[in-house]
Structure formats: C-alpha cells, structure tokens
Amino acid sequence: MDTETVGRDYFVTTERETAEENAVLFVNAFRRLGIDFADIEIENPCTGCPRKGHRIALGRISVEEAGDFGAKLETALDELNELRTRRKAPANT
C-alpha cells in the first residue's frame, strides 16, 4: 500500500478546475443580470454512461423564478438591442 501523502491535485483534476472556472464565469454573468441559480452545482463525469465530462447542473427553479429570470433576461436583451441600434445609426453632424 502506498503511504505517500497526497496534495489537492489528488482530488482536483485539470478538467475539474476548468469546470469550476467556467461555472464561476457563468454564475457571475447571470448575477450581473440579477439572476442567481441557488442550486447550481458541478456534476462529476458519469462512469458507465455516455457523458464523459463534467456537467453544470442549474438545479430546480420555481415557476415564479423562471418568470423573474425571463423578465430580467428580456430587459437586458432589450437594452443590448437598443445599444446595437444606436451604434449602427449614423451620427448627426
């Protein structure tokens, strides 16, 4: 039996670190819009099933949360569309 001590890398793989970095980016982007997925988690790869990589599970949201999140996304997209329209409009000189 191997009795050598282990470090953090014994549990954390490069794939896991990448999943964590991407999950943090995802969560922070939605938080900027006022949306928070309270039950979000990173799922480890499934052994014995076709999915090979880590997955980000958003958890469950209520019908009310879905409506709130949808409204916040629509507002942000409307604002983005307005900015895009302004950029395309010729400047008044």
Residue frames as qw, qx, qy, qz and C-alpha x, y, z in Angstrom:
[[0.000, 0.889, 0.458, 0.000, 0.00, 0.00, 0.00],
 [0.389, 0.481, -0.017, 0.785, 1.26, 3.46, -0.93],
 [0.421, -0.699, -0.451, 0.362, 1.63, 5.64, 2.18],
 [0.334, 0.088, 0.096, 0.934, 2.96, 8.76, 0.48],
 [0.110, 0.581, 0.440, -0.676, 1.00, 11.92, 1.37],
 [0.334, 0.551, 0.603, 0.471, -1.23, 13.50, -1.24],
 [0.056, -0.210, -0.063, 0.974, -1.98, 17.08, -2.17],
 [0.466, 0.463, 0.263, -0.706, -5.02, 18.90, -3.54],
 [0.415, 0.430, -0.577, -0.556, -4.26, 17.57, -7.01],
 [0.101, -0.010, 0.992, -0.076, -5.17, 14.11, -5.75],
 [0.286, 0.536, 0.718, -0.340, -8.83, 15.18, -5.88],
 [0.329, 0.813, 0.087, -0.473, -8.83, 18.09, -8.30],
 [0.673, 0.166, 0.524, 0.495, -8.06, 17.43, -11.93],
 [0.112, -0.158, 0.300, 0.934, -7.40, 19.90, -14.71],
 [0.175, -0.401, -0.719, -0.540, -10.84, 19.03, -16.08],
 [0.348, -0.685, -0.600, 0.224, -12.43, 19.80, -12.71],
 [0.279, -0.468, -0.067, 0.836, -10.55, 23.10, -12.45],
 [0.002, -0.078, -0.518, -0.852, -11.75, 24.05, -15.94],
 [0.276, -0.567, -0.737, -0.244, -15.32, 23.15, -14.97],
 [0.354, -0.652, -0.428, 0.516, -15.03, 25.32, -11.85],
 [0.192, -0.280, 0.172, 0.925, -13.62, 28.27, -13.81],
 [0.123, -0.244, -0.634, -0.724, -16.38, 28.04, -16.41],
 [0.333, -0.623, -0.707, 0.014, -19.07, 27.63, -13.75],
 [0.301, -0.554, -0.255, 0.733, -17.81, 30.74, -11.92],
 [0.055, -0.084, 0.383, 0.918, -17.86, 32.72, -15.18],
 [0.231, -0.414, -0.754, -0.454, -21.40, 31.50, -15.88],
 [0.356, -0.649, -0.608, 0.289, -22.70, 32.29, -12.38],
 [0.252, -0.466, -0.091, 0.843, -21.12, 35.75, -12.31],
 [0.015, -0.107, -0.524, -0.845, -22.51, 36.64, -15.75],
 [0.319, -0.561, -0.699, -0.308, -26.03, 35.80, -14.62],
 [0.391, -0.598, -0.461, 0.526, -25.57, 37.58, -11.29],
 [0.160, -0.151, 0.148, 0.964, -24.75, 40.75, -13.24],
 [0.278, -0.290, -0.559, -0.725, -28.28, 40.42, -14.63],
 [0.473, -0.276, 0.366, -0.753, -29.76, 39.90, -11.16],
 [0.904, 0.000, -0.282, -0.320, -30.21, 36.15, -11.69],
 [0.157, -0.525, 0.794, -0.262, -28.95, 33.64, -9.15],
 [0.811, -0.012, -0.533, -0.241, -29.23, 29.89, -9.54],
 [0.503, -0.632, 0.436, -0.398, -29.25, 28.88, -5.86],
 [0.898, -0.162, 0.399, -0.096, -28.96, 25.14, -6.54],
 [0.635, 0.680, -0.363, -0.050, -26.25, 25.23, -9.22],
 [0.697, -0.508, 0.499, 0.084, -23.58, 22.56, -8.91],
 [0.353, 0.578, -0.682, -0.277, -20.85, 20.85, -10.86],
 [0.951, -0.060, 0.221, -0.210, -21.54, 17.18, -11.54],
 [0.336, -0.512, 0.740, 0.277, -18.62, 14.83, -11.94],
 [0.449, 0.291, -0.680, -0.502, -18.31, 12.71, -15.07],
 [0.865, -0.088, 0.236, -0.433, -20.58, 9.71, -15.06],
 [0.115, -0.373, 0.906, 0.163, -18.86, 6.35, -15.12],
 [0.292, 0.204, 0.934, 0.030, -20.61, 3.84, -17.33],
 [0.386, 0.758, 0.469, -0.237, -22.76, 6.36, -19.22],
 [0.623, 0.563, 0.271, 0.471, -22.18, 8.22, -22.49],
 [0.013, -0.972, 0.052, -0.228, -21.44, 11.59, -20.89],
 [0.818, 0.104, -0.276, 0.493, -17.72, 11.86, -20.32],
 [0.282, 0.375, -0.236, 0.851, -17.12, 15.35, -18.98],
 [0.064, -0.319, -0.588, 0.740, -18.19, 17.41, -16.01],
 [0.057, -0.619, -0.595, -0.510, -21.64, 18.99, -16.24],
 [0.036, -0.037, 0.345, -0.937, -23.04, 22.13, -14.70],
 [0.185, -0.536, -0.816, -0.113, -26.49, 21.45, -13.25],
 [0.086, -0.437, -0.019, -0.895, -28.62, 24.55, -12.73],
 [0.063, 0.144, 0.792, -0.590, -30.79, 22.83, -10.15],
 [0.002, 0.622, 0.766, 0.165, -34.50, 23.43, -9.84],
 [0.019, 0.000, 0.092, -0.996, -36.20, 26.79, -10.14],
 [0.275, 0.492, 0.701, -0.437, -39.77, 27.65, -9.31],
 [0.330, 0.668, 0.568, 0.350, -42.30, 28.87, -11.84],
 [0.121, -0.974, -0.135, 0.137, -42.03, 32.31, -10.23],
 [0.464, -0.592, 0.405, 0.520, -38.25, 32.30, -10.53],
 [0.511, 0.236, 0.642, 0.520, -38.50, 31.29, -14.18],
 [0.167, 0.872, 0.418, 0.191, -40.78, 34.26, -14.82],
 [0.301, -0.910, 0.092, 0.268, -38.49, 36.62, -12.90],
 [0.553, -0.336, 0.533, 0.545, -35.36, 35.32, -14.65],
 [0.453, 0.480, 0.615, 0.431, -37.05, 35.52, -18.04],
 [0.042, 0.964, 0.258, 0.038, -38.16, 39.10, -17.45],
 [0.399, -0.783, 0.275, 0.390, -34.65, 40.12, -16.36],
 [0.553, -0.051, 0.623, 0.551, -33.13, 38.50, -19.44],
 [0.330, 0.718, 0.535, 0.300, -35.67, 40.18, -21.72],
 [0.126, -0.977, -0.060, 0.159, -34.91, 43.58, -20.17],
 [0.471, -0.579, 0.456, 0.484, -31.15, 43.09, -20.59],
 [0.513, 0.209, 0.669, 0.495, -31.59, 41.92, -24.19],
 [0.200, 0.889, 0.396, 0.117, -33.83, 44.90, -24.99],
 [0.249, -0.907, 0.162, 0.299, -31.15, 47.24, -23.60],
 [0.538, -0.285, 0.607, 0.511, -28.46, 45.45, -25.60],
 [0.449, 0.530, 0.622, 0.361, -30.54, 45.68, -28.76],
 [0.038, 0.979, 0.191, -0.064, -31.05, 49.41, -28.17],
 [0.382, -0.723, 0.384, 0.429, -27.29, 49.92, -27.82],
 [0.543, 0.044, 0.684, 0.486, -26.64, 47.97, -31.02],
 [0.318, 0.781, 0.499, 0.197, -29.21, 50.07, -32.86],
 [0.130, -0.965, 0.032, 0.227, -27.59, 53.30, -31.62],
 [0.500, -0.465, 0.534, 0.499, -24.15, 52.12, -32.76],
 [0.484, 0.301, 0.691, 0.445, -25.46, 51.40, -36.26],
 [0.177, 0.909, 0.373, -0.056, -27.28, 54.73, -36.57],
 [0.523, 0.474, 0.013, 0.708, -25.35, 57.44, -38.43],
 [0.354, -0.452, -0.346, 0.742, -24.06, 60.21, -36.19],
 [0.164, 0.921, 0.344, 0.076, -25.76, 63.58, -36.54],
 [0.550, -0.231, 0.066, 0.800, -23.15, 66.04, -37.69]]
